[in-house]
Amino acid sequence: METRATRRLLARLGLATVLGTGLLALPGVQGAAFAQSAAVHDVNLPAQPLGRSLNQLSRQTGLQIVFGTSDVAGARAPAVSGSIPAEQALAQLLAGTGMRYRFTGPNTVSIQSGTAAAAAPGIAAPAADGSVILDPVTVAGGAWDGGVNQVEITAEDLERKNPTDLRDVFADEPKIAVGSSIPMSQKVYVQGIEETNLAVTVDGSRQNAKVFHHNATNLIDPALLKAVSVDAGVAPADAGPGALAGSINYETKDARDLLEPGKTFGGLATASYDFNSNTHTVGLSAFGAEDGFEYLGYLNFAKGDNYTAGDGSVVDGSSSDLISGLGKVAYEMESGHRFEISHEQVRDDAPRPFRANIRELTNPRPWEPKVRDYTLNRTNTVFTYTDVSPEGWWDPKVVVAYSRSEVETPIYTRFDIYPGIGTTDSFNGKAENRFALENGSITAGFDFYKDDADLDAREDSATEHASNVGVYAQARLEPWDHTRLSFGARGDHQWFEGTTGEKWENAGFSGNVSGEYDLVPEFLTAKAGFSHVWAGVPLAENFIFNPGWDYGDGPEPVTSNNVTAGLVATYNGFTLEGNVFRTDIYDARVARYAVASAIAMSDVRSEGFEVGLGYDWGAGRASVKYADIDVTINGSAADSDIGTYLATPVGQIITLAAYHSFDEWNVTLGGDVEIALKYDNPSLPSYEVVNVFAEYKPEAAPNFTLRGDIKNLFDEDYVSRATYGQEFDNVEPLPEPGRSFKLTATARF
């Protein structure tokens, strides 16, 4: 058996080698590896007032453009579209206006009238045809945001991954594990720490909700996502309250992300079919932008049967019945004031295993059915105000949001069946201003939340409430050459009310500092960070509420310390990175139904290291990453039950990923591999899973894309590492789907 397992592992590693290094041998790839592509952006600007065009150009390219509204008042700009450098687009907008621009930093440009700029050196005057008189200036990337242990999943990454669930979203990121094979019960763990210990937001709206431990904390449809950013461990003060082990920010799509250059209206239709579970998924959207107005409507439907696992068995309660939607409306004034309101909703309404994150128990209670009805509904409504053409120190942002998660499922007892409804909602927001400095910026403001958790389940019906007001400031500076610093602090005051109506107040401070230093400019960078976080008292899980809980002298606020350090080396498309980390969470609340367990607490520690090697050759990328994560709770090895809402055992994870675009054939090929090594304490088996894809965009139909995915190519029978219960003899955990063929067709108009 060991010999067969070794051969199987070698076969998968062999395929990974083909994915990661075999592509380098393709004709023309090695020659292109060291070519430096021009810094171009997809620009789509209609003919409109100049001020509005400058604002939109700033968003589309990341260029920070500073101008006076009085200087551009009444000026018109021509339509500009195409894949072009940001400076070229700017020059075309200003051609014939008599206005000039000057780069005041690598990514900052100042616009001045011709009269004011005439005597100033270094100011470029666009010619009538949009060309630039002075030497061209290279536009660099955006300013450093202070993250020293980040994961950034871009729109390009999401398009390449074609994700069905959150596990697909975080594929090839070994520091992030997603447990369960069913989206409505998937939970995200960052460096082994469960997501409710991070500041989680969707479009800036607070999301954390402990409704039912058998369900997902945040059910999200990847079809609606534009980007995801994760601060693992150390997070800035403006990430929000509760960032005990970092932060996760999900960002949904905007109309301007989908519009093609030169168009003011468009649409998108996507259809996919998964042959394993006979699941049909259909997505439809319409969007547009004109005269400062933007709008987007997006609906996604998924319907299918139970899937088949790698051992050939059908997993009851794994069918798809999901509907999700996103609506956005925005208006941007010529002066730069932008107002946006969005509403997002995801609903899963299908029979699930009795305990939705477990396939079944080996010794279930005789009155419990194998599956039961679950309805999980999450909504998120966000209003956002920004000034996209800030002047001087005025760069404000205001967010007011309401999020709600609800789980409805029947509760079975020996003699009765009755409905149970758990609801957690949050009214939250912030108001902040970014003060631009010569060597960076300072963001300062305040935020708030009012969280309510309610259980409607006959005699166990109860509620808990928590409200918080915080003030914060975060500096992001480049004080010296090759040095970047970020440091900040926040103070929070919380009001907590238990199920008995008793109330307590607590207050505390948080601080963080991180930095990067270029040991060898443009080659080797050292980075490190530390944070101390005060997070107040978290609400307990709704479905274990007890109206008679004994809170004693009151629950203890939870705190944490995070530290991380690493090195990054880059050379001609290669990136080599290594990082060590440690997170300690103190007095984490682990309430259970028992009367005396209302304020039970645990201490959690996650520590380990990560290394990764990546190579970008322009037409494709390849990477191999390794993470070794050790998690303990109260000094003992973590397991998935003690770690409910805290942490999960992870161990050693290896990921490999590669893709290459053959432009001459309009074809992209790629794949990824995840290898989980055997874990000893608790005992968890190893597995190796391989996914591959091929994508084709016909030259005769450039707005049409056809894609084929094979998930779990070798039909591995396995349970993903973060899935609940696999270390217990009386639990049969949820296995992942076996080999799955998926076809996707996308049409744009």
N, C-alpha and C positions, 0 to 999 in steps of 0.2 A: 504493500500500500504506500509506503514511503517512497518507493521507487517510482510508482505511477504518479504520485503527487509531485515529485521532483521533475519528472518529464513534462507534466502539465504546466508547471511553473515556467520551465525553460521554453516551452512552446509559446507561452504568452509573452515572455520577455523577448523572444525572437521576433514576434509580431511588433512589439513595441519598438524594437530596434529598427524594423522596416519603417514604421511610422516616423520615428524621430530622426534617424540618420540616413536611411535609404533614400529619402527625398533629396538629400544633399548631392547625391550622385546623378540626379536628373540633368539632362543637357540644359545648360544655361543658368542653372540655379547657383552653382558655385561662383560663376562670374558675376552674378547679381548680388552676391552676399555682401560685398563691401561697397556697393554703390549707395550713395546717399541720395535719397529721394527728396524732392523739393517739399518745403513745408506748405502744403496746399490745404484748402478747406472747401467744403461744399457750400457755396454762397448762393442764396436765393433771395434777391431783393427786388421788389417791384418798383416802378416809377412812383414816387411819393415824396412828401416833405423830407428835407435833408435830415432834420433831427431824428425822425423816426427811422430812417435808413441807418444812421450812425448807431442808434440803440440796437437795432437788429443785427448789424454787423458785429457789434461787440459780443452779443450772445452766440452768434454762429461761429465765431473764430476764437473767442476767449481773449481778444484784444481789449484792453481797458482804454476807452476813449473818453477823454475829458474835454468838454466844450461848454461854452455859455449859451443858454437858450436864446438870449437876445442876439448873439452873433449869427445864429442860423435861422432866426425867425424869417419866414417868408421864402426861404431858399428851397428849391426843388432839386431832387436827385434823380438821375436816370436809373433805369432798370439795370441791375448787375447780377449775373448768374454764371454758374460754372464752377469747376474745380480750379481755383486760383489762389495764389498767396494772399494773405490778409492785406498786405501793404498795397498790392495791385488793386484790390477791390476798393480800398480806401481812396486811392488816387483817382479811380474812375468816378467815385461819388463826388469828389471835390472838384473835378475838372470843370473849368469854366465858371466856378463860383467866386474866384478871387481869394479863396481861403487856403491856408497852408497848415501843415502839420509838423510836429516835432516829437521825436521819441525821447521821452524823459526817463525811460527805463527799458529793460529788455522786453517788456510786454505792456508798456503804458505809452500812450500817445496823446499829445495835447493839440487841439484844434484852435487856431486863431484866425481872426480876420486878416486880410492882406495888409491893411494899414498897420495893425499892431505888430505883425510879424516881420515887416519889411526890413527892419534894422537888426533883427535877431539872427545870429549865426546858427547854422545847423538846421534851419527850417526848410522843409522840402516844399516846392511849389509844383503842383501837378500841371502838366501840359494839357492843352485842349483835348488831346486824344487819350488822356488818362495816364500817360507815361510820367515817370518821376525824373526830375532834373538832377537831383543829387544822387550819390552812390546809394544803391539799394541797402536797406537795413533788414537783417534777418530777424524775424519775429519768433521769439522763444515761446515755450509753454507757459502755463499759468503760474502764478505765484505759489510758493510752497505753503501748504495748508497746515503744516505742523505734525502730520502723521509720521510715525517712525516704525510702525508695524501694521501696515495697511494691506487690504485686498481691494482692488478696484476692478469691478466687472462692468465693462463699457457696453454701449449699444452694439458695437461690432462683435464683442464676445458673446452677447446674447444671441445675435443673429447666427453666429457660427455654431453655438451649442444647440439651438432650436429646442429650448427646454420645455419639458412637460410638467415638471414639478420643481420644488426647491432643491432636491438632490441634484438635478441636472444643472440648475443655476450655479451651484457651487462645485461642480465637477472640476477636477484637476487642482483643487485647493485643499491640500491635506490637513491644514490647520482648522478647517471648517467641516464638521461632520453633520449629516442630516439623518435622523433616525426614522424608521418606518417606511414601508413601500406604498402607503396610501396617503395622498396629499392632505386629507383632512385630519390625519394624526401625525404629520411630520413635525419634528422639532429640530431647531438649529442649535448646534453647539460650537462655540468659538473657543479653540484651545481647550476643549473639554467642558467649558462652562455653558450652562443652559441659557437660552436667549433672554429669559425674564430677568437675568442679572445684568443685562446690557440696556443701554438707552436705544430703543427700537422706534424708528419713525417711518412713516410712509408720506412722502411729500411734506415732511416737516411736522406731521401730526403724530403724537405719542400713541403707541400701539400695545404695550405690554398688558396682557390679560390672562389671569390664571382661572379659566372657567372650569375646565374638567381635565384631569391629568391624562385621560385616555384620548384627548383630542389635541390638535395643533394649537399652539399659542397664537400664531398669526397665519391664517390661511390666505395665501397670495397666489393669484394666477400669473405665471411668468409671461403670458401673452401681453399683459398690460405694462410690463416693466420696460423702462429705458436704460436704467443703470442701477447698480448696487455698490455701495461703499461700506467697508467694514474697518473700524479701528479696533484691532485686537489688543486688549489689555489697556494701554494708556489712551485715553480719549481727551479731547480738549473740553474746556469748561462750557463752551457754547454748543456742545453736542446734546445738552439737556440733562435733567436730573436723572439719577439712578444709573449712571454709567459705571457700575461696579467693576465690570470686566471688559469695558469698551463700549462700542456703539455699532449699530447697523442702520443704514439709511437706504430705504428703497425709494426710487424715483420713477414715477410713471411717465408715459409718453405724452408729448405735446404735439399740437398741430404742426409746428415748425420742424419737428423731428421727422415728420412723414411727408411733408410737401416736397415735390420735386422742383428743381430750379426752374424759375420762370412761370410757375403756376400759382394761382390763388385758390384753387379747389382741387381736391383729390379724394381717392378712395382706395381701400385695400380689402381684398377678400382672401382668406386663407382656409384651406380644407386639408385635413389629414386623416389617415386611417391606420390604426394599429392592428395588425393581423393577429397578435397574441390574444387580445381581449375583445376583438371586433369593436373597437372604440372609434366612433366618428367625432371629430372636432371641427367646428366651423367658426371662423372669426370674420366679422364684418365691421368696417369702419368707414366714416366719412369725416372730412376735415377741410378747413379752409382758413385763409387769412387775407384781409383786405381793409384798407383805410383804418388800420389800428385795431380792428376786431380779429379775434381768433376763436375758432370753435373746433371741437373734436367730440365725436361720438364713437364708442367702441363696444361691441358686444361679442362675447365668446361663449360657445356652447360645447359641451362634451357629454356624450352618451355612449355607454358600452357595457359589456358583460364582465364577469369575473376573469381574471387573468390566470394563466398557467405558470406555475413555478418551475425552477430548473429540474426538479425531480419528476415532473410530469403531472403533478397533482393540481387540481383547480382550487384556488384560494377563495373560499366563501366570503362574501362581504367586501370584495375588492372592486366591484363594478364602478363605473363612472356615471354620475348624474350631476353635472356642475354647470352653472351659469354665472358669468361674471360680466361686469360692465364698467365703463369709465366714461364720464362726461366732463368736458372742460369748456369754459367760456372765459375769454380774457379781453381786456381793452387796454391799449397802450396809447397814452396821449403824446402829442408831438413834443411836449415838454419833458417826456421821459417817465411820467407817473404811470405805473402799470398795476392793474387790478385783475386778479384771477380767482375764479372759484371752480373747484373740482369736486366731483362726487364719484367714489369708487365703491363697488359692491361685489362680493363673492358669496355664492350660496352653494353648498354641497348638500344634496338631499337624496341619499341612497342608503339601503340597508348596509350595516357594517358589522364586523364581529362584535359580540356582546361587549367586550372590552376592545375599543376600536384600535388600540395600538398593540393588541395581542391576537394571534391567530386563534388560539383557544387554550384553556387550562386542561391539564391531564386529569384533574379531579374537580370538575365544575359542580356547583350546587345543582341539584336535580331540577329545580324550578327555573333555572336560567336557560333561555334559548341560545342556540349557537350564534344567531345574528339577531339584531334588533334595529329598529328605525332610528336614525340620527338625522337631525337637521342642524347644520352649522351655518350661521349667517354672520358675515362681517361687513360693516360699512365704514366709510371714511369720507368725511366732508371737510374741505379745507378752503379757507379764504386767505389769499396772500396779496400783500401790497409791497411793491418795491419801486425804487427810483432807478431806472436803468441808465440814466445819464447823470450820475452824481457830480456835484460841484464841490470842490474843497473838501471839507470834513463831513459833508452831508451825503450819506449813503445808507439810507434806512431800509429796514425790512420788518414787516408786521405779519404775523401768522395767527389766525384764530381757527381752531379746528374742533371737530367732534368725531370721535371714533367709538364704535360699538361692536362687541362680539357676543353672540348668543348661541347657546347649544340647547337643543330640546331633544329629550329622549325619554322613553318610559322607564320607570324604576320598578324592578321586580323584587318582591319579598316572598316569603314562604306562602303567604295567604292572600296577597294582593298585588295589583299592578296599578300604578298611578303615574301621571306625567311629572317630569322634572324639567324645569327651565332655569338655566343659569345665564345671567347677563352681567357683563362688565362693560361700563362705558366711561369715557374720559372726555371732559370738556377742557381743552388745553390751548396754550398759545404762547407767543413771545413777541416782544418788541425790542429791536436792537439797532445799533448803528455801527457801521464800519468806518473808522477814522483812518484815512490814508496818510501815511508818513513817507518821508523820502526813502527810508530803508525798510518799509513794510507797512503794517497796519495794526490797529487795535480794534477789536470788536467788543462792544459793551452793551448790556441790556438787562432785561428781566424776563422771566418766564413763569408760568403757572400751570397747575393742573388741578382738576377736581374729579377724582376717580370714585366710582360707585360700583360695588359688586353685590349682586342680589341672587338669591336662590329661592325659587318658588317651588316647593316640594312638600306640601302639607305641613306636618308638625316640625319638619326641619327647616322651614322657611326662615331666612335671616338675611341680614345685610351687614356689610362693613363699608366704611367711607374713609377716604384720605384726600386731604387737600394740601397743596404745597405752593409756596411762592419763593422764587429764587432770584438772586441778582448775580451777575457774572461779568467777567472781562477776560479776554484772551488776546495776548500780543503775539504777532507773527512777524519776526524781524530778521533782517540780514545785516547785522551790525558791522561785520568786517567781511572782507573778501573770503569766499569759500566757506562762510559760516552762516548757518541758519538756525535760529532759536525760536522756540514757541513756549510760552509760559502763561499760566492763567490761574484764576481762582473763582470760586463761587460760594455764596452763602445761601442756605436753604432753611426755611421755617415750615414745619409740617404740623397739621392737625389731623389726628387719627381718632376714629370712632369704631368701637367693636360691636359685635352682634348683640351685646347686652345693653348698648346705649352709653356705655362708659366712654369718656373722652380723655385724650392725652395730647400734650403739645411737646414737640422736640425741635431742636435747631442744631445745625452743625455747619462746618466749613469743609471745602474740598480744594485741592490744589494740584497742579501738574506742571511739569517742566520737561521739555524734550529738545533735542538739537541734532544737527548734522554738521559734520566738518569734512571738507574734501582733503584727505591726506595727500592724495595725488590728484590734482585737478583733472577732471574729465576722465578719471580712471578709477580711483579708489576713494570711497566715502565711508566714514564711521558715523554711527548714529546710536542714540540712547535716549531713554525716557523714563520718567517716574510719575506716578500719580497716587494721591490719597483721596478716596471718595467717601463722602457721607451721603447715604441714600434714604434715610428715614426708615419708616416701618412699612414693609410691603403688605398689600392685601393678601389674604389667604385664598386658597382655591374655593370657588363657589360651591362645588358639589360635596365638599366635606364640612361646610358650615354647620356649627352647632349653636343654637340659640342660648345654651346654658354654659358656654365656655367660661372658664375661670382665667381671667387675665392677670390675676395677682396685682403686682405693683405697676403693671403695664408692660407692653412689648418693648424690647430693646431695639434701638435703631441699628441698622446693618451698615457696616463700613468695609472698606477694602484698601489694599495696597497693591500696586502694579509696578513692575519694573521690567524693562526690556533693553537689549543692546545688540548691535550687529554691525556687519560690514557688507558693503555693496561694491562690486567691481564691474565695470562696463568697458567693453573694447570691441569696436567694429561689429556691432550687432549682438555680441555676447553679453549676458548678464549673469554674474555669479553672486549669490546672496546667502548669508548665514545670519541666524538670529537666535538668541536665547531669551527666555521669558520666565516670569513667575507672577502668579496672581494669588493673593491671600484674601479671602472673604471671611469676615468675622461676624458672629451672631446672626447668621442667615436664618430667617424664620422658616421652620419646617412644621407648621401646624398640621395636626391630624384631627379626626372627629372626636376623639376622647376628650372629656371635659378638661383634663389637666394638660392637654397638648396645645392649647391656643397659642402659647408663646414659646414653645419648644424651639431650640436654636442649635445650629451646627456651624462648625468652622470648616471651610473648604480651601484646598490648595491645589493649584494646577501649575506645573512647571515642566520645562522641557526645552527642546531646541528644534530648529528648522533649517534646512539648506535647500537651495534650488539653483538650477542652471537652466538658462534660457538662451535661445538664439533666434533672432529675427533677420530674415534675409530679404525683406520687402514683399515678396510674393507669398510668404508664409512664415510660420513660426513653429518652434519645437521647444519643449520644456520637460524637465524631470525634477520632481520635488520630493522631499522626504521630511516627515515630521515625527518626532518622538515625544509623546505627551503623557505625563503621569499625573493622575488625579487622586487625591485622598480626601476623605471626609472624616473629621475628628481624629486624624492621625492614622486611619485605616484605609485600605484600598477602597475606592468608590465602586459601588455597583448601581445598576440602573433603577433599583427600587429605593434604596436609601438616597440616591441622587435625584429623586423626583423634584423638578423645579430647581435643582442645584447644579448637577454635573453628571457626566457619564464616563465610564472607562473608554479610553481611546487606544493607547499604545502606539505602535509604529505603522505609519501609513506611507505608501509610495504612490505617486501619481506620475503618469507620463502622458503627454498630449502633443499632437503635431497636426499641421494642415498645410496644404500648398494649393495655390490658385494657378491653374494653367490658362492664362489669359487668351492664348491663341485658340483654345477650344471652349472657352467660357465654362470651364469645369473646375470645381474645388473638391479635393479629396482630403480626408483627415480622420482622426480618431483619438481616443484616449483610453488609458488603462489605469485601473485602481487596484493596488495590491495591499491587502491588510495582513500583516504578519501575525502569527499566533501570539495571543496574549495569555499570560500565566496566572495573573491574580487580579480579577477573577479569570477563570479559564474560558477563553473565547477562541474559536477556530480561525484559521487563516482562510483567505479566499483571494482569487484573482479574477477580475471581470474586465472584458474588453468591449468597447463600443467603436463603431466605424460609421462614416457617412460619405455620401457623394452628392454634390449639388451641381445643377446644370441650369444655365441661363441662355436660352436660344438667342442667337444673334438676330434672327428674324422677328423675335418677340422680346425685346429688351425689358419689358415690364412684367415678364412671366418668369417664375422660378420653380423648378422641380427638384425635389430633394428626396433622397432615400437614406434612412437610418437603420442600422442593425444594432440593437441594444443587446448586451450580453451575448456576444457573438458565439462563444463556446458553450452556451447553455449551462452556465455555472449554477449549481444549487447552493445558494448562500443567503445569509442574513447580513445586511449592512451593519457596520460596526456600532453605530449609535442607537440601534433599535432596542427597544425595551425587552427585558426578560430572558435574553438568550443564555444567561449564566445560571438560570434556575431550572431544577429538574421538573417542576410541575408546570412550566410554561412552555408552550410551543410558540416561538416568536414568529412574526410575520416575515416570510421569505420574500426576496425580490423576484420580480417576473423573470421567467426563463427567456430564451432567445425570442426577441420581438422585432418583427419587421414593421417599419413605419414609413409611409409615403406622405409627403407634404407638397401641396401646390399652392403658390402664392401669386396673385395677380394684382398689379397696381394700375390705377388709371387717373 
